[in-house]
Amino acid sequence: MVFSVLTGTPCLLFGNSYGKGKHAYFDWLEHINWVSYTDKEDNERIKQQINAVMEVKTHAYDLIPDFK
């Protein structure tokens, strides 16, 4: 997820049992439109989310304010 922000690569982050990625996403990266999060197991919904992040146009993003 972090590398996708740095490189402008679309990313769908999946939830897991310890929640580290989920909290990083919602704390710092939720507003980046080419990164999305899911903890759902519905394949159709996941396909929709993948298609949505693949269609988003990436842009330059300054991470410094988020990580001060």
Biopython code that builds the backbone (N, CA, C, O; Angstrom):
import numpy as np
from Bio.PDB.StructureBuilder import StructureBuilder

atoms = [
    (1, "MET", "N", (0.829, -1.180, 0.000)),
    (1, "MET", "CA", (0.000, 0.000, 0.000)),
    (1, "MET", "C", (0.879, 1.251, 0.000)),
    (1, "MET", "O", (0.614, 2.184, -0.758)),
    (2, "VAL", "N", (1.893, 1.286, 0.815)),
    (2, "VAL", "CA", (2.772, 2.446, 0.870)),
    (2, "VAL", "C", (3.471, 2.653, -0.466)),
    (2, "VAL", "O", (3.552, 3.780, -0.955)),
    (3, "PHE", "N", (3.973, 1.580, -1.058)),
    (3, "PHE", "CA", (4.643, 1.702, -2.353)),
    (3, "PHE", "C", (3.671, 2.123, -3.451)),
    (3, "PHE", "O", (4.068, 2.815, -4.389)),
    (4, "SER", "N", (2.416, 1.722, -3.354)),
    (4, "SER", "CA", (1.452, 2.142, -4.368)),
    (4, "SER", "C", (1.221, 3.649, -4.280)),
    (4, "SER", "O", (1.021, 4.303, -5.303)),
    (5, "VAL", "N", (1.247, 4.205, -3.072)),
    (5, "VAL", "CA", (1.115, 5.658, -2.918)),
    (5, "VAL", "C", (2.340, 6.347, -3.510)),
    (5, "VAL", "O", (2.210, 7.336, -4.231)),
    (6, "LEU", "N", (3.519, 5.832, -3.208)),
    (6, "LEU", "CA", (4.749, 6.449, -3.689)),
    (6, "LEU", "C", (4.910, 6.368, -5.204)),
    (6, "LEU", "O", (5.463, 7.276, -5.824)),
    (7, "THR", "N", (4.422, 5.272, -5.798)),
    (7, "THR", "CA", (4.597, 5.074, -7.241)),
    (7, "THR", "C", (3.368, 5.433, -8.053)),
    (7, "THR", "O", (3.434, 5.439, -9.282)),
    (8, "GLY", "N", (2.234, 5.736, -7.399)),
    (8, "GLY", "CA", (1.005, 6.046, -8.122)),
    (8, "GLY", "C", (0.372, 4.821, -8.744)),
    (8, "GLY", "O", (-0.312, 4.926, -9.762)),
    (9, "THR", "N", (0.587, 3.659, -8.148)),
    (9, "THR", "CA", (0.049, 2.399, -8.645)),
    (9, "THR", "C", (-1.251, 2.074, -7.918)),
    (9, "THR", "O", (-1.279, 2.089, -6.687)),
    (10, "PRO", "N", (-2.338, 1.779, -8.652)),
    (10, "PRO", "CA", (-3.599, 1.430, -7.990)),
    (10, "PRO", "C", (-3.424, 0.245, -7.039)),
    (10, "PRO", "O", (-2.655, -0.678, -7.305)),
    (11, "CYS", "N", (-4.157, 0.297, -5.924)),
    (11, "CYS", "CA", (-4.009, -0.727, -4.894)),
    (11, "CYS", "C", (-5.341, -0.981, -4.204)),
    (11, "CYS", "O", (-6.042, -0.040, -3.834)),
    (12, "LEU", "N", (-5.686, -2.234, -4.033)),
    (12, "LEU", "CA", (-6.812, -2.630, -3.194)),
    (12, "LEU", "C", (-6.225, -3.394, -2.015)),
    (12, "LEU", "O", (-5.665, -4.477, -2.183)),
    (13, "LEU", "N", (-6.356, -2.830, -0.839)),
    (13, "LEU", "CA", (-5.821, -3.406, 0.383)),
    (13, "LEU", "C", (-6.882, -4.295, 1.018)),
    (13, "LEU", "O", (-8.029, -3.880, 1.184)),
    (14, "PHE", "N", (-6.499, -5.509, 1.372)),
    (14, "PHE", "CA", (-7.411, -6.448, 2.017)),
    (14, "PHE", "C", (-7.169, -6.460, 3.519)),
    (14, "PHE", "O", (-6.025, -6.411, 3.973)),
    (15, "GLY", "N", (-8.244, -6.524, 4.280)),
    (15, "GLY", "CA", (-8.144, -6.604, 5.731)),
    (15, "GLY", "C", (-7.566, -7.938, 6.162)),
    (15, "GLY", "O", (-7.607, -8.922, 5.423)),
    (16, "ASN", "N", (-7.026, -7.951, 7.376)),
    (16, "ASN", "CA", (-6.501, -9.188, 7.935)),
    (16, "ASN", "C", (-6.798, -9.230, 9.429)),
    (16, "ASN", "O", (-7.488, -8.352, 9.947)),
    (17, "SER", "N", (-6.294, -10.222, 10.112)),
    (17, "SER", "CA", (-6.664, -10.435, 11.512)),
    (17, "SER", "C", (-6.083, -9.400, 12.480)),
    (17, "SER", "O", (-6.648, -9.199, 13.554)),
    (18, "TYR", "N", (-4.988, -8.746, 12.140)),
    (18, "TYR", "CA", (-4.385, -7.820, 13.095)),
    (18, "TYR", "C", (-4.623, -6.350, 12.771)),
    (18, "TYR", "O", (-4.350, -5.511, 13.628)),
    (19, "GLY", "N", (-5.112, -5.988, 11.595)),
    (19, "GLY", "CA", (-5.587, -4.650, 11.294)),
    (19, "GLY", "C", (-4.549, -3.569, 11.070)),
    (19, "GLY", "O", (-4.909, -2.394, 10.996)),
    (20, "LYS", "N", (-3.284, -3.913, 10.960)),
    (20, "LYS", "CA", (-2.240, -2.898, 10.794)),
    (20, "LYS", "C", (-2.446, -2.077, 9.514)),
    (20, "LYS", "O", (-2.392, -0.848, 9.552)),
    (21, "GLY", "N", (-2.677, -2.742, 8.402)),
    (21, "GLY", "CA", (-2.899, -2.040, 7.139)),
    (21, "GLY", "C", (-4.168, -1.210, 7.155)),
    (21, "GLY", "O", (-4.196, -0.094, 6.635)),
    (22, "LYS", "N", (-5.218, -1.755, 7.752)),
    (22, "LYS", "CA", (-6.503, -1.051, 7.837)),
    (22, "LYS", "C", (-6.348, 0.273, 8.579)),
    (22, "LYS", "O", (-6.848, 1.305, 8.131)),
    (23, "HIS", "N", (-5.661, 0.239, 9.700)),
    (23, "HIS", "CA", (-5.496, 1.456, 10.484)),
    (23, "HIS", "C", (-4.597, 2.463, 9.770)),
    (23, "HIS", "O", (-4.856, 3.665, 9.829)),
    (24, "ALA", "N", (-3.564, 2.002, 9.108)),
    (24, "ALA", "CA", (-2.715, 2.912, 8.337)),
    (24, "ALA", "C", (-3.523, 3.558, 7.216)),
    (24, "ALA", "O", (-3.391, 4.754, 6.955)),
    (25, "TYR", "N", (-4.354, 2.764, 6.559)),
    (25, "TYR", "CA", (-5.195, 3.291, 5.480)),
    (25, "TYR", "C", (-6.139, 4.367, 6.012)),
    (25, "TYR", "O", (-6.171, 5.475, 5.476)),
    (26, "PHE", "N", (-6.903, 4.061, 7.053)),
    (26, "PHE", "CA", (-7.894, 5.015, 7.556)),
    (26, "PHE", "C", (-7.258, 6.196, 8.292)),
    (26, "PHE", "O", (-7.849, 7.275, 8.330)),
    (27, "ASP", "N", (-6.083, 6.022, 8.870)),
    (27, "ASP", "CA", (-5.422, 7.126, 9.560)),
    (27, "ASP", "C", (-4.749, 8.108, 8.604)),
    (27, "ASP", "O", (-4.782, 9.316, 8.839)),
    (28, "TRP", "N", (-4.135, 7.599, 7.519)),
    (28, "TRP", "CA", (-3.301, 8.460, 6.689)),
    (28, "TRP", "C", (-3.629, 8.471, 5.202)),
    (28, "TRP", "O", (-3.401, 9.484, 4.540)),
    (29, "LEU", "N", (-4.149, 7.393, 4.661)),
    (29, "LEU", "CA", (-4.191, 7.277, 3.205)),
    (29, "LEU", "C", (-5.588, 7.167, 2.608)),
    (29, "LEU", "O", (-5.719, 6.988, 1.397)),
    (30, "GLU", "N", (-6.606, 7.266, 3.401)),
    (30, "GLU", "CA", (-7.975, 7.073, 2.932)),
    (30, "GLU", "C", (-8.361, 8.060, 1.824)),
    (30, "GLU", "O", (-9.164, 7.719, 0.956)),
    (31, "HIS", "N", (-7.821, 9.241, 1.839)),
    (31, "HIS", "CA", (-8.195, 10.265, 0.872)),
    (31, "HIS", "C", (-7.450, 10.137, -0.467)),
    (31, "HIS", "O", (-7.680, 10.935, -1.376)),
    (32, "ILE", "N", (-6.582, 9.166, -0.594)),
    (32, "ILE", "CA", (-5.894, 8.934, -1.872)),
    (32, "ILE", "C", (-6.786, 8.032, -2.710)),
    (32, "ILE", "O", (-7.048, 6.888, -2.336)),
    (33, "ASN", "N", (-7.254, 8.546, -3.845)),
    (33, "ASN", "CA", (-8.325, 7.863, -4.573)),
    (33, "ASN", "C", (-7.887, 6.636, -5.371)),
    (33, "ASN", "O", (-8.749, 5.902, -5.855)),
    (34, "TRP", "N", (-6.606, 6.383, -5.528)),
    (34, "TRP", "CA", (-6.199, 5.155, -6.223)),
    (34, "TRP", "C", (-5.831, 4.036, -5.242)),
    (34, "TRP", "O", (-5.319, 2.993, -5.647)),
    (35, "VAL", "N", (-6.093, 4.257, -3.966)),
    (35, "VAL", "CA", (-5.921, 3.238, -2.933)),
    (35, "VAL", "C", (-7.278, 3.009, -2.278)),
    (35, "VAL", "O", (-7.952, 3.961, -1.885)),
    (36, "SER", "N", (-7.672, 1.753, -2.163)),
    (36, "SER", "CA", (-8.952, 1.420, -1.553)),
    (36, "SER", "C", (-8.750, 0.270, -0.575)),
    (36, "SER", "O", (-7.760, -0.457, -0.653)),
    (37, "TYR", "N", (-9.687, 0.113, 0.337)),
    (37, "TYR", "CA", (-9.609, -0.925, 1.365)),
    (37, "TYR", "C", (-10.899, -1.743, 1.369)),
    (37, "TYR", "O", (-11.986, -1.206, 1.156)),
    (38, "THR", "N", (-10.770, -3.032, 1.612)),
    (38, "THR", "CA", (-11.947, -3.875, 1.804)),
    (38, "THR", "C", (-11.654, -4.971, 2.814)),
    (38, "THR", "O", (-10.535, -5.476, 2.912)),
    (39, "ASP", "N", (-12.686, -5.321, 3.558)),
    (39, "ASP", "CA", (-12.612, -6.517, 4.390)),
    (39, "ASP", "C", (-13.753, -7.460, 4.016)),
    (39, "ASP", "O", (-14.057, -8.410, 4.738)),
    (40, "LYS", "N", (-14.372, -7.178, 2.877)),
    (40, "LYS", "CA", (-15.473, -8.005, 2.380)),
    (40, "LYS", "C", (-14.924, -9.238, 1.667)),
    (40, "LYS", "O", (-13.777, -9.254, 1.220)),
    (41, "GLU", "N", (-15.752, -10.257, 1.569)),
    (41, "GLU", "CA", (-15.355, -11.483, 0.871)),
    (41, "GLU", "C", (-16.215, -11.737, -0.358)),
    (41, "GLU", "O", (-16.140, -12.810, -0.956)),
    (42, "ASP", "N", (-17.028, -10.764, -0.738)),
    (42, "ASP", "CA", (-17.909, -10.873, -1.899)),
    (42, "ASP", "C", (-17.094, -10.604, -3.170)),
    (42, "ASP", "O", (-16.633, -9.486, -3.397)),
    (43, "ASN", "N", (-16.923, -11.638, -3.990)),
    (43, "ASN", "CA", (-16.091, -11.518, -5.182)),
    (43, "ASN", "C", (-16.569, -10.441, -6.136)),
    (43, "ASN", "O", (-15.744, -9.756, -6.741)),
    (44, "GLU", "N", (-17.861, -10.269, -6.290)),
    (44, "GLU", "CA", (-18.380, -9.250, -7.198)),
    (44, "GLU", "C", (-18.039, -7.847, -6.701)),
    (44, "GLU", "O", (-17.660, -6.978, -7.486)),
    (45, "ARG", "N", (-18.175, -7.639, -5.412)),
    (45, "ARG", "CA", (-17.830, -6.326, -4.840)),
    (45, "ARG", "C", (-16.332, -6.061, -4.980)),
    (45, "ARG", "O", (-15.924, -4.939, -5.281)),
    (46, "ILE", "N", (-15.526, -7.077, -4.764)),
    (46, "ILE", "CA", (-14.079, -6.924, -4.916)),
    (46, "ILE", "C", (-13.727, -6.584, -6.356)),
    (46, "ILE", "O", (-12.879, -5.725, -6.595)),
    (47, "LYS", "N", (-14.360, -7.241, -7.312)),
    (47, "LYS", "CA", (-14.116, -6.933, -8.725)),
    (47, "LYS", "C", (-14.484, -5.483, -9.026)),
    (47, "LYS", "O", (-13.765, -4.803, -9.758)),
    (48, "GLN", "N", (-15.589, -5.006, -8.475)),
    (48, "GLN", "CA", (-16.002, -3.618, -8.675)),
    (48, "GLN", "C", (-14.971, -2.649, -8.095)),
    (48, "GLN", "O", (-14.647, -1.639, -8.719)),
    (49, "GLN", "N", (-14.462, -2.951, -6.916)),
    (49, "GLN", "CA", (-13.457, -2.091, -6.299)),
    (49, "GLN", "C", (-12.149, -2.101, -7.097)),
    (49, "GLN", "O", (-11.504, -1.062, -7.241)),
    (50, "ILE", "N", (-11.762, -3.251, -7.606)),
    (50, "ILE", "CA", (-10.551, -3.331, -8.432)),
    (50, "ILE", "C", (-10.724, -2.476, -9.677)),
    (50, "ILE", "O", (-9.837, -1.699, -10.030)),
    (51, "ASN", "N", (-11.856, -2.618, -10.338)),
    (51, "ASN", "CA", (-12.108, -1.821, -11.540)),
    (51, "ASN", "C", (-12.114, -0.331, -11.225)),
    (51, "ASN", "O", (-11.601, 0.470, -12.006)),
    (52, "ALA", "N", (-12.689, 0.044, -10.091)),
    (52, "ALA", "CA", (-12.758, 1.460, -9.706)),
    (52, "ALA", "C", (-11.365, 2.046, -9.496)),
    (52, "ALA", "O", (-11.084, 3.135, -9.997)),
    (53, "VAL", "N", (-10.485, 1.354, -8.768)),
    (53, "VAL", "CA", (-9.142, 1.911, -8.536)),
    (53, "VAL", "C", (-8.299, 1.886, -9.809)),
    (53, "VAL", "O", (-7.407, 2.718, -9.971)),
    (54, "MET", "N", (-8.566, 0.950, -10.707)),
    (54, "MET", "CA", (-7.818, 0.891, -11.969)),
    (54, "MET", "C", (-8.188, 2.049, -12.900)),
    (54, "MET", "O", (-7.387, 2.437, -13.749)),
    (55, "GLU", "N", (-9.381, 2.596, -12.749)),
    (55, "GLU", "CA", (-9.840, 3.680, -13.627)),
    (55, "GLU", "C", (-9.458, 5.067, -13.116)),
    (55, "GLU", "O", (-9.538, 6.042, -13.863)),
    (56, "VAL", "N", (-9.050, 5.168, -11.866)),
    (56, "VAL", "CA", (-8.734, 6.464, -11.271)),
    (56, "VAL", "C", (-7.428, 7.001, -11.837)),
    (56, "VAL", "O", (-6.453, 6.267, -11.995)),
    (57, "LYS", "N", (-7.429, 8.280, -12.135)),
    (57, "LYS", "CA", (-6.204, 8.919, -12.595)),
    (57, "LYS", "C", (-5.385, 9.325, -11.374)),
    (57, "LYS", "O", (-5.879, 10.023, -10.489)),
    (58, "THR", "N", (-4.138, 8.885, -11.336)),
    (58, "THR", "CA", (-3.270, 9.223, -10.211)),
    (58, "THR", "C", (-2.717, 10.630, -10.395)),
    (58, "THR", "O", (-2.777, 11.194, -11.487)),
    (59, "HIS", "N", (-2.189, 11.181, -9.337)),
    (59, "HIS", "CA", (-1.653, 12.536, -9.365)),
    (59, "HIS", "C", (-0.497, 12.624, -8.378)),
    (59, "HIS", "O", (-0.307, 11.728, -7.554)),
    (60, "ALA", "N", (0.251, 13.671, -8.459)),
    (60, "ALA", "CA", (1.336, 13.875, -7.502)),
    (60, "ALA", "C", (0.717, 14.064, -6.116)),
    (60, "ALA", "O", (-0.314, 14.722, -5.974)),
    (61, "TYR", "N", (1.340, 13.494, -5.119)),
    (61, "TYR", "CA", (0.800, 13.576, -3.773)),
    (61, "TYR", "C", (1.928, 13.839, -2.784)),
    (61, "TYR", "O", (2.912, 13.099, -2.752)),
    (62, "ASP", "N", (1.794, 14.868, -1.993)),
    (62, "ASP", "CA", (2.801, 15.234, -1.004)),
    (62, "ASP", "C", (2.507, 14.522, 0.312)),
    (62, "ASP", "O", (1.516, 14.830, 0.975)),
    (63, "LEU", "N", (3.347, 13.586, 0.690)),
    (63, "LEU", "CA", (3.154, 12.796, 1.911)),
    (63, "LEU", "C", (3.653, 13.488, 3.172)),
    (63, "LEU", "O", (3.297, 13.070, 4.274)),
    (64, "ILE", "N", (4.448, 14.511, 3.046)),
    (64, "ILE", "CA", (5.075, 15.125, 4.214)),
    (64, "ILE", "C", (4.060, 15.585, 5.264)),
    (64, "ILE", "O", (4.273, 15.308, 6.444)),
    (65, "PRO", "N", (2.957, 16.279, 4.901)),
    (65, "PRO", "CA", (2.017, 16.705, 5.947)),
    (65, "PRO", "C", (1.398, 15.535, 6.724)),
    (65, "PRO", "O", (1.105, 15.666, 7.912)),
    (66, "ASP", "N", (1.203, 14.407, 6.061)),
    (66, "ASP", "CA", (0.578, 13.254, 6.723)),
    (66, "ASP", "C", (1.506, 12.551, 7.696)),
    (66, "ASP", "O", (1.043, 11.931, 8.653)),
    (67, "PHE", "N", (2.801, 12.637, 7.468)),
    (67, "PHE", "CA", (3.741, 11.851, 8.267)),
    (67, "PHE", "C", (4.661, 12.704, 9.132)),
    (67, "PHE", "O", (5.708, 12.227, 9.570)),
    (68, "LYS", "N", (4.289, 13.954, 9.384)),
    (68, "LYS", "CA", (5.088, 14.793, 10.284)),
    (68, "LYS", "C", (4.914, 14.334, 11.707)),
    (68, "LYS", "O", (5.504, 14.912, 12.619)),
]
sb = StructureBuilder()
sb.init_structure("model")
sb.init_model(0)
sb.init_chain("A")
sb.init_seg("    ")
for serial, (resi, resn, name, xyz) in enumerate(atoms, 1):
    if name == "N":
        sb.init_residue(resn, " ", resi, " ")
    sb.init_atom(name, np.array(xyz, "f"), 0.0, 1.0, " ", f" {name:<3s}", serial, name[0])
structure = sb.get_structure()
